[in-house]
């Protein structure tokens, strides 16, 4: 191909650029312009520009549209023409049978429906009769789908609402609208509306179960004749978020009004409580969706009131069957954990949340604390604990411990100067509140590894700690990793031996107990099966607590 012919194949814009380059080359003599000329003359670039030009010319009115909306009728006419010829031509016979296949006919039917825009539900005409009395009546039509409508006796996936018998009047009323469901989306059905008719059937004197049976037997659209409630309580989403402190599976809950309407969740999940009427004041059920799932229909969850009753009942049953010799955990279980209102806590420059490592004795939280402090001593600091025990050989006052008389420490404890304290082998140990505040005020990250019973004293709006549960792995992994690392038993003050199997089992049992009693307080957890891996996980969580907005008790944010 000659240069002249090549230029005629170029895009007009590219052709002008090539001409300009040739002129520039003759003026400047720069050889680099030859590379640009080769690029502009390449087939690949010209093909891309051609595609771009084609796409750019497509306007909003150039959308692909069906040429006809009667392809099914055309197919039937073709079949009539082919029928007499099938015995003559094998090709006609093949086309004749092909046009009768269900898949092709369904495809043609769908094409015609879309071409006619015939894909919306067909609602029957609204009946125009007027009731003789003066009571306001509204007629609402909904398309039946797979959303729950529940009653006192049974449940059937229908329109996303709850009905009940009014205690005073005995009439069927709308008790709850499932947020995001069909009834809610219609905007026409409200809590308190009285149901008069369903699909032309009068429901006076009927039970919720009877109404559900009517709905269950209905097909297509469902027509409700309703007396509007006085209040017309609309549905408005609240801003309330809660952290669940327990697991919930509606499928295993015998008391939920409608299992299909339930919202399952696990301990630690953040739930968005949807305010409907006085939803949060409901004695038994709330509506909620998991945080972040904005398009999902809200589901039923046990209210705080109901869940507290359940927990109290379970504890009473456990107390009846409890071994008198078993350890008493009443003090630790004094708070009934159901839901905790939370909000996003945003990091502030120069103000770091204390990191608290909770775990069973011997699990390695003190070693993790030591390594984190050693990683950046200017940033991560740990307060020096106080003790009443005598100083030992090699210890330096103020380095390992601050040694004070027992009467002085007891007085300071009574005065509330210690954020956590305890007694071990006749000696008091504790961490002063002032030492923690001084680290935080200095712009450093305070690291603590207290006894797990100190969680309630440390988890305050003033400290806003980030609490991590350091957990042991399975017994086999625990034994293998501790022996491989030649770990010394923390239960032996001389540290002259490894952990016994009994001590390892106790460590796992203690971790389970901590998780049962305080697991809902933890922001995250680390399984210390390998110290190096666990330490890297700790570093990542420490950075997360410094840089990311995280869910925290709402009282910490207000």
Residue pairs with C-beta under 8 A, 6 or more apart in sequence:
6 41
7 15
7 18
9 46
10 18
10 40
10 41
10 46
11 46
11 49
11 50
11 53
13 49
14 40
14 41
14 45
14 46
14 49
17 40
18 37
18 40
18 41
21 33
21 36
21 37
21 40
22 37
24 30
24 33
25 33
25 34
25 37
39 45
66 111
66 114
66 115
68 74
68 115
69 112
69 115
69 116
70 112
71 108
71 111
71 112
71 115
72 105
72 108
72 109
72 112
75 99
75 104
75 105
75 108
78 95
78 99
79 96
79 99
79 100
82 92
82 95
82 96
82 99
83 96
85 92
86 92
86 93
86 96
87 93
98 104
99 105
112 118
113 119
121 143
121 220
121 221
123 141
123 143
123 221
124 141
124 221
124 223
126 139
126 141
127 139
131 137
135 227
136 227
136 228
137 196
137 225
137 226
137 227
138 188
138 193
138 225
138 226
138 227
138 228
139 223
139 224
139 225
139 226
140 186
140 188
140 189
140 223
140 224
140 226
141 221
141 222
141 223
141 224
142 159
142 182
142 183
142 186
142 221
142 222
142 224
143 182
143 220
143 221
143 222
144 158
144 159
144 215
144 218
144 219
144 220
144 221
144 222
145 157
145 158
145 159
145 182
146 157
147 157
147 158
147 159
147 160
147 178
147 181
147 182
147 297
148 155
148 156
148 157
148 158
148 160
148 178
148 181
148 258
148 260
148 261
149 155
149 156
149 157
149 158
149 159
149 160
149 161
149 162
149 163
149 183
149 212
149 215
149 258
150 156
150 162
150 163
150 212
150 257
150 258
150 260
150 261
151 162
151 163
151 164
151 207
151 208
151 209
151 211
151 212
151 257
152 164
152 165
152 207
152 208
152 209
152 257
153 207
153 208
153 209
153 212
154 209
154 212
155 212
155 257
155 258
155 259
155 260
155 261
156 212
156 215
156 216
157 260
158 212
158 215
158 216
158 222
159 181
159 182
159 183
159 215
159 222
160 177
160 178
160 180
160 181
160 182
160 183
160 184
160 261
160 297
161 174
161 175
161 176
161 177
161 178
161 181
161 183
161 189
162 174
162 175
162 176
162 177
162 178
162 257
162 258
162 261
163 172
163 173
163 174
163 175
163 195
163 208
163 211
163 212
164 172
164 173
164 175
164 208
165 171
165 172
165 173
165 207
165 208
166 172
166 173
166 194
171 194
171 195
171 204
172 194
172 195
172 203
172 206
172 208
172 211
173 192
173 193
173 194
173 195
173 229
174 183
174 189
174 190
174 191
174 192
174 193
174 195
174 226
174 229
175 191
176 191
176 276
176 285
176 287
177 183
177 184
177 189
177 190
177 191
177 235
177 276
178 184
178 261
178 287
178 297
178 298
178 299
178 300
179 235
179 237
179 274
179 276
179 287
179 289
179 297
179 298
180 289
180 295
180 296
180 297
180 298
181 297
181 298
183 189
184 235
189 224
189 226
190 228
190 229
190 231
190 232
190 233
190 234
191 229
191 233
191 276
191 277
192 229
192 230
192 231
192 233
193 226
193 227
193 228
193 229
194 226
194 227
194 229
195 203
195 211
195 224
195 225
195 226
196 202
196 203
196 204
196 225
196 226
196 227
197 203
197 223
197 224
197 225
198 211
198 214
198 215
198 218
198 222
198 223
198 224
198 225
199 214
199 218
199 222
199 223
200 223
201 214
203 210
203 211
203 214
215 222
233 276
233 277
235 274
235 275
235 276
236 275
237 272
237 274
237 275
238 273
238 274
238 275
238 279
238 280
240 272
240 273
240 275
240 280
240 341
241 270
241 271
241 272
241 273
241 291
241 341
241 342
241 343
241 551
242 270
242 271
242 273
242 288
242 339
242 340
242 341
242 342
243 268
243 269
243 270
243 271
243 339
243 340
243 342
243 520
243 551
244 265
244 266
244 267
244 268
244 269
244 270
244 271
244 339
245 267
245 337
245 338
245 339
245 340
245 520
246 267
246 307
246 311
246 337
246 338
246 520
247 265
247 266
247 267
248 263
248 264
248 265
248 266
248 301
248 302
249 264
250 256
250 259
250 261
250 262
250 263
250 264
250 299
250 300
251 259
251 262
251 264
253 259
253 262
253 302
256 262
256 285
256 300
257 285
257 300
258 300
261 299
261 300
262 299
262 300
262 301
263 271
263 288
263 289
263 290
263 298
263 299
263 300
263 301
264 299
265 271
265 290
265 301
267 519
267 520
268 520
269 290
269 291
270 290
270 291
270 292
270 342
270 551
271 288
271 289
271 290
271 291
271 301
271 339
272 288
272 289
272 290
272 291
273 279
273 280
273 286
273 287
273 288
274 286
274 287
274 288
274 289
274 298
276 287
279 286
279 287
280 286
280 303
282 303
283 303
283 305
283 306
284 302
284 303
284 305
284 306
285 300
285 301
285 302
285 303
285 306
286 300
286 301
286 302
286 303
287 298
287 299
287 300
287 301
288 298
288 299
288 301
289 296
289 297
289 298
289 299
290 296
302 310
304 338
304 339
307 338
307 339
308 336
308 338
311 336
311 337
311 338
312 336
315 333
329 513
329 517
332 453
332 517
332 518
333 517
335 456
337 520
340 520
340 553
341 553
341 554
342 551
342 552
342 553
342 554
343 551
343 552
343 553
343 554
343 556
343 557
343 558
344 549
344 550
344 551
344 552
344 557
345 464
345 549
345 550
345 551
345 552
345 556
345 557
346 549
347 545
347 546
347 547
347 548
347 549
350 443
351 440
351 443
352 440
352 443
352 444
352 445
352 446
352 545
352 546
353 445
353 463
353 464
353 465
353 466
353 545
353 546
354 436
354 439
354 440
354 445
354 446
354 447
354 448
354 458
354 463
354 464
354 465
354 466
355 372
355 445
355 446
355 447
355 448
355 465
355 466
355 468
355 541
355 542
355 545
356 447
356 448
356 449
356 450
356 455
356 458
356 465
356 466
356 467
356 468
357 365
357 368
357 369
357 447
357 448
357 449
357 468
357 470
357 538
358 365
358 449
358 450
358 452
358 455
358 467
358 468
358 469
358 470
358 514
358 518
358 522
359 365
359 449
359 452
359 469
359 470
359 471
359 472
359 511
359 514
359 528
360 472
360 506
360 507
360 508
360 510
360 511
360 514
361 490
361 491
361 507
361 510
362 489
362 490
362 491
362 499
362 503
362 507
363 470
363 471
363 472
363 507
363 511
363 528
364 470
364 528
364 531
364 534
365 449
365 470
365 528
366 449
367 531
368 449
368 470
368 526
368 528
368 531
368 534
368 535
368 538
369 382
369 447
369 448
369 449
371 535
371 538
372 380
372 447
372 535
372 538
372 539
372 542
373 380
373 381
373 382
373 447
375 539
378 444
379 444
379 445
380 444
380 445
380 447
380 542
381 439
381 442
381 444
381 445
381 446
381 447
382 446
382 447
382 448
383 431
383 432
383 435
383 436
383 439
383 446
383 448
384 398
384 399
384 400
384 401
384 402
384 435
385 401
385 402
385 429
385 430
385 431
386 401
386 402
386 403
386 404
386 409
386 418
386 428
386 429
386 430
386 431
386 432
387 401
387 402
387 403
387 404
387 427
387 428
387 429
387 430
388 403
388 404
388 405
388 406
388 409
388 427
388 428
389 401
389 403
389 425
389 427
390 403
391 397
391 401
391 403
395 401
397 403
406 428
409 418
409 421
409 428
409 430
410 428
412 418
412 432
413 421
413 428
413 430
416 433
417 432
417 433
417 434
418 430
418 431
418 432
418 433
419 431
419 432
419 433
419 436
419 454
419 457
419 458
419 463
420 430
420 431
420 448
420 450
420 451
420 454
420 457
420 458
421 428
421 429
421 430
421 431
422 428
422 429
422 430
422 451
422 453
422 454
423 429
431 448
431 450
436 446
436 448
436 463
439 445
439 446
440 446
440 463
445 542
445 546
448 458
448 465
450 458
452 514
452 517
452 518
455 467
455 518
455 521
458 465
458 467
459 465
459 467
459 521
459 553
461 553
461 555
461 556
464 552
464 556
466 523
466 524
466 541
466 542
466 545
466 550
467 521
467 522
467 523
468 522
468 523
468 524
468 525
468 526
468 538
468 541
469 511
469 514
469 515
469 519
469 522
469 524
469 525
469 526
470 525
470 526
470 528
470 534
471 511
471 515
471 525
471 526
471 527
471 528
472 478
472 504
472 507
472 508
472 511
472 527
472 528
472 529
473 481
473 527
473 528
473 529
474 508
475 504
475 505
475 508
477 529
478 504
478 507
478 508
478 529
479 499
479 501
479 504
481 529
481 530
481 531
482 498
482 499
482 504
483 498
485 531
486 498
487 498
487 499
488 495
488 496
488 497
488 498
489 495
489 497
489 498
489 499
489 500
489 503
491 499
491 503
499 507
523 545
523 550
524 541
524 544
526 534
526 537
526 538
526 541
527 534
528 534
544 550
